[in-house]
Amino acid sequence: MEDSLVVFTITLRRKCAIFLGICAVIAMPSTCMAKNNCPWINEATASGLLGGNAEGAFTDATPRQPADCTFTQQDSGVTRTLRITVEQSNDPRQQLSAVGSLCGPNSTPVRAIGNEAMMCSLEGHNSLHGTFMAGRARDQVFTITLRTTLKNDPFLTQDALQAKIHIAAEQVSGNLF
Amino acid sequence: MSRTSSTILFAAGVFLCGHMSNFALAQQDATTLTPPPAYTPLPKNTPPVEDTPEQREAIANWKAKAEQKTLIDRKAFNESVTPSYDFHYGKSNPFLPGNVTVQGEGFIQPGAFPTAEYCGTCHQEAYSQWRQALHSNSFRTPFYRTSVNLLIRDKTRGIAFARHCDSCHNPIGVLGAALTEDSKVDRANFDADGLTCTTCHSVIKLDSTNGNASVQMGVPSVMVDENGDRIPGQVSFAMILRHPERHSKAVMHDFLRTPEFCAACHKANLPATLNDYKFLRAFTAYDEWQQSKFSQRNPLTFYTADFTTCQGCHMKRAANTLPDYGAKNGTFASHRWLAGNTAVPFYYGFDEQLNKTIGFLRAGNFLNVDIFGIEISTGDEKPDTRKLIAPLGKVSYTLAPKDLVTAYVVIQNKNIGHSLIPEVRDLYEAWVEFTVKDADGKEIYHSGFIKPNGMLDSRAHSFTNRPVTDAGEFVDNHKVWTIHSVAYDNSVPAGRSVLVRYQFHMPDETNGAVIVTAKVNYRHLRQSYLNNIFGKDHPDYPIVEIASRSRVLKIGENQPEAADPSDNADWMRWNNLGIALLDQFQYAESIQAFHEVVKLRSDYADGYTNIGLTEILWEKYGSARTAIRKALFLEPDNARAHFYDGLLQRRLGNTAQEISDFRKVVEMFPQSRDARRELGITYYQQNDNPAAMKQFEALQKIDPDDLTAHYNLSIIYRRMGKLKEAADQQAMFVDKKTDPGAPTYSLDYLRTHPEISTESIPWHLHSDMVTTTAIGMKGDERDGR
C-alpha cells in the first residue's frame, strides 16, 4: 500500500513537472536560447518539423532533472515548440509508466519506436494544442512534446502533429540506441 | 526475463498492435499514396509517340529550367554546408571511408532525390513491398543504429567515420553532407527511407567490385529527353506516361539486373582509414556468388546449375496485387528482397514481410540435411576399428542397449548462391539443433538448444564466426573497427557440405527405439546482440527452422527403408560426405567416400576429379593423375579436370601441356579466377611477363583483392619499368595480406573459450558426455552465447 502511494506521489510529481515544463517552454523567450547542441535531433530537422527556423537550447541532465532540448519557432504571433527530455533510469519501465501517465487513459501504444513508446493528444490540456510521446531505448526514458499556441494551426494539424512527432521520435530513439 | 514471460509479452504485443497508433502502420503500405493517374499501357512493340515541335520545345524548356534550378540549389546547398563540414580525409575525399562518389561537384542536396511517395504513385506494388523491405529500413532500425552509434560515439573516431557504413545504409545522408558534427541538414525526409527508389535508380556507373558503395550516383533524374540526356528532378506524371520509354531509360540501367550492382553494397571491407590497422575483408556475398555454381563462372564447383543472379533469387517476379505501371504481364520483380532478416519485420510489425521471409527461408530447397550414417561402439574398442554404417536407410544394422552411437550429420549448402551464413555472420545465427528422444518423447541428448535466457547452447554447431580484437576479445557488438582477427569461421561455402558428428548412448532397454532429428535453425540476430540493442527485456525474436531430417534407430535389427522425397540420391549423399571430409582434411576417408560415388555412377567424371583433387591436396600425385585421366577420358572437355591436370602437369614439368590445360579452362571460363591465377603463375615462371601480366590483370578485374595478382603484378610492373603501378600493387599487397600477428589474437580468444576452440577444429565431436568446465562456463558467459 505504501509502495503504491509512493509510486502515485512520484507519478503526480512527474505529471506536474512535465506540465510545468511545457508551460515554461511557452513562457521562455526565444532570445535567451544558447547555441544548440542537442544530441538527439539537430536544429535543421527540428526547424523542418516546426515549419521554419527554430532556435534551440540544450540543458544537460542534473540529479533532479532530465536532460532537455527545446526548440521554438515563432511565426506571426504563433509559437511552435518541440521539447525533448531524456533521463537514465534504474527502472525504465516504471519510469516510462510514470512519465507516460500524463496521457491518462488516452494513451496509445506506438510500435517500433525505441523498446516501447506511447503517445497522446494534448488537446484540452489547459488550452494547449499538441501531441505528446513517451518512450524508452534500453534504460533511457524520453518524452517528446510538440505543440503550438494556435488552435487549428494549419501547419500543425492533428494529422501533422502525429506525423511530425513520429519523425521526431525516430530521430530521438535512433540516437539513443 | 523467462522465455515464457517474454512469449506472453510478444503475444500481448501482437494483440496490442490492433490498438496501436495507426500512424506508424499507415506509413508502411500504399494506403497513403495518391491514386495513380489514368494510364493504358500501349501494346507491346508500339513505337514511342512522336512529339510535335511545340511539345519538343516545351520539354527542352522544362529541361533547361530543371538543370538551372538543380545547379542553383546545389550551389546554394554546398555554400551552406561546406564551411562546417568535417573533411576528415581531405577536401577531395568527402565521403571516405565509403567508396561512393557523385556526379558533379560537391555534395548533393537531399531534396534533389524524388521521394518514394512520388515514385509510389505509379508503382504502388513496388512501394508497398519496398516499405517493408530491408532497403527502405536500412538506416532507421535499432539493429543498425545501435552499431553505427557506437562508431559515432567512439572517442577516437566520430560521425565522419560512419560514412563507411552510411554510404550503403543512408547514401542520401552521406552525399547530402549530413554526416558531420553540427550538421545543418534536415534529416526528416531521408533517414526513414534508407535506400529509397531514387538512390538505386540514380546510380549511373559501377566503379568496381570493391564494395563499400563503389558506385557513382548521378544527379537524380526520372526522365531523359529525346536525345537521351537526363532531366534532373521530378517531372509531371503526364510527361512520364507520354514517354514511358524515356522514363525507363533514365531509371533502368542494364547493370541494375547484374550481380555487380549488388556487389556495391553486398561486399564490404574494413579499410585502414576506418580501423587505423589494415584492410580486412568484412564480407562478400558477391564473390561467394561468383565462386558458386549459379554464376557459371567458376569451373571448380562440385555441382552445376542454371545461371542465376542475386536478383534471380531475391527479386523473383510475382503477380502484383496493387497497381504498378512497371508491371509486365501482370508481374513485377519483387522489391521485398526476401532473404533471412526476420528481425526488421518483427520489430516494425510487418507481418506480410515476416511471413514471406520465413516462407522464403523454408521453401527454397536451400539446404539438405542428411543423417548419413552411424558408427556403433560398445566403448571398449579402438576408435579406428569402428565401421561407418551408411548410407542410413539403405543398409541393415543392429543396435544393442547402451551402445555408443556416433551419428554423421551431413549438411549441404545445396542451393544458396552464397555461404551459409553470409555477410554479417558475427550477428546472424544459424546452427544445428540435434535431438535424440526415446519412444516416449523423453530427451536423451540435445545439442543446439536455446537456454532460458535466450542464448544458444554454447556447444552447438553454429555456422558463424568469431571476430576478435587485438586483445583477443570477442567483438560482440559489431564494433567492426576493433576487429583484428577472426578466431574461427564455420560458415559453409556455396555448394559445399559440412559433417557434424554427434555421439550419444542408446537407452538401457532391451527393445524400443530412438528418434534422431537434425535441424538447421536460423535466428536474426544473435541473442547477445539483441541484448546489446534492447537490454535483456526484449521479446523473443523468431527462430526459423530452415531444413531438418529425422530417422528412427531401433534397438535390435534395423532394415532399409524408403527414401524421403527431399533426400539426395545415394551417389550425392556419398559425394557430400566426401566434400565435407575433404574440408576437414580427412583425405583418406574423403577419397573412400568419392570411390563410393564412382561405384554408383561410373560415368560421372566429376567423381574421379573429386578423387584426383583430394589426392593432390594429400600430395599423392601418382594416383591423382590416374583419377584425372579417367575424368578426362569420360569428358575430354571437362574444364574442372583440365584445371587439376594443369596442376599435375606443372609438377611433371610438362609446361606445354600445363599451359594448354589452363588456357583451355580460361577459354571456357574467362572469369575463372583460379585458372587466370594459375596460368599467370605459369607464364611468370616461364619469364613471359607480358602474358603473365595479362592474366593477373584479368584476375584483378574479377577479384580486385587477389593477393597473388597484387604480388606478381608489383614485380612484373617493376621489371617493365612501370614504377608507379608497381608501387601501387606492392602497397595493396602489403595492406591486404594477412597480418602475421593476427593469429595470436585468435589464439588468445580460443585459449579462454574451450567450447569455441573445439568448434574451431575442423574434425570435432559433439557428445552427450562432455561436461562444462569451469573455464568453459567463464568463456560461455563472456561471449554471451
Interface residues (C-beta under 8 A of the other chain):
Chain A: N37 N42 E43 A44 T45 S47 G48 L49 R93 T108 P109 V110 R111 A112 I113 G114 N115 M119 A137 R138 D139 Q162 A163 H166 I167 E170 Q171 S173 G174 N175 F177
Chain B: G13 L16 C17 H19 M20 S21 F23 A24 L25 Q27 R140 P142 R145 T146 N149 D182 S183 K184 V185 D186 R187 A188 N189 D191 A192 Y347 Y348 G349 I533 F534 G535 D537 H538
